[in-house]
Amino acid sequence: MSWNIFEHPLDVAKRLGFSVAGNLGAEAFVELELAYASGLLPKFKDNHVMRVRQNVLLYWDQSYFKTTTINEFAKTIPDDLGVVDITSMSPQMIFGSLSEDRKYIVRPAFAGKRFALITELLSFIGSGNTMKDIVNTMNKVMEGERVTRQLLKFGKIDFDSEQIEKLKQKGIFYDPYQAQLSYRPDVCILAASRPMDNRTYTYLRSSGHLYRYHIIQHEIDDLEAEQYLVENYSPDVHLQKELKALNEQLKRVSIKDLRMPSMSIMQKVTSPLVEIVKDEITSEKRRLSEIIDMRTKGDIMRELTAHAFIRTAHTNGFRDIERLEYTEEDLEFILSRLHHFVEFKLNPLFAEEWTVSRIRKKRPREYVQDIILEFLKDKSAQSSRNEIIQYVKSKMDVSTPTIDNCLRELLGRGVIYQPRYGYYKLGKAN
């Protein structure tokens, strides 16, 4: 069976994700596809320090398709790239150790793999000293830094030269004088977690581990819970094969000159993001630096680059790319989903047993959305963007970027539509 390789990979990913887990799956598959694309890219030519790999963490209530979503997406990754599920592995298996008979070095699980799955982060990291050991090493893995592991305590110092040479050919180096195993991983982590307790959250945040992920948080409301109880989802096998074929094509695309988005391009994203965050923290005693930092910038930059790569490859028939360029289409994609880069930092979800209640006060953007819908409800005709902005600002003190972001979110959810560019109307398009 042949596949339409000119269909946009993100469109296919979204439709496949919906078949797996509804709207939640559609959003998650888009993020996972972008992470997959980032895993194919070379280093930035103008900045070798900036990480190009995007690690993703799906973060919402348990029993809502997180494991299924990750496992189903993994089936669309070409077999030769190497995918390993490390969720239930011991630290020795993950980072390298010795066989029980002390004769062989156990290769690190990441060696030769481009993607690693963690279907439940809290189970993976464990607790106590094990958690600290895993987190400290994973921090290096996720940044693509050299990882070292001492094997002396396992009771073996030297190994035969043939075994050492075979490991060396796979990028794994053993120093017999220090009994030290070292390697440089090149892997994207695709992970999931149920809401964690405050203590674990605080440790993972302070250790620098949590924000090495691009966190996709979603709070499932009562209406969604009812819908998921009724709906039956089943992965669309045809779409799965189609996305795998597209990912195979993407894998073959080479970029000769990859550079970071310029400062002027990034400012078109960061400026409205700053205004949106300021609106969110106006009534709280929080500093802007608590929400927006260099890791936020990195997440945006990596997603922008991945989108530009997929767009360019799709447009040029999956031929090699001389130099990746960033366009308005890439910017619009990022701007249409701007809030999700800061949602977790603004309002992280915690395990219910560690909090008095999940009930919280309305967020500024929720008030803005309510005002927009109130305005459009009273209008039989379509309303322009400027009319909506003026009305919202007459009701509350809020920035234009926040209003634009809310319009994009309502469009994305299908609550409103655009009968023509720059105009909005309540309901769905015919």
Secondary structure by P-SEA (a helix, b strand, c coil): ccccccccaaaaaaaaaaaaccaaaaaaaaaaaaaaaaaaccccccccccccbbbbbbccccccaaaaaaaaaaaaccccccccccccccccccccccccccccccccccccccbbbbccccccccccaaaaaaaaaaaaaaaccbbbbbccccccccccaaaaaaaaaacccccccccbbbbbbbbbbbbccccccaaaaaaaaaaccccccccbbbbbcaaaaaaaacbbbbccaaaaaaaaaaaaaaaaccccccccccaaaaaacaaaaaaaaaaaaccccccccccccaaaaaaaaaaaaaaaaaaaaaaaccccccbbbbcaaaaaaaaacccccccccccccccccccccccccccaaaaaaaaaaaaaaaccccccaaaaaaaaaacccccaaaaaaaaaaaaaaccccccccccccccccc
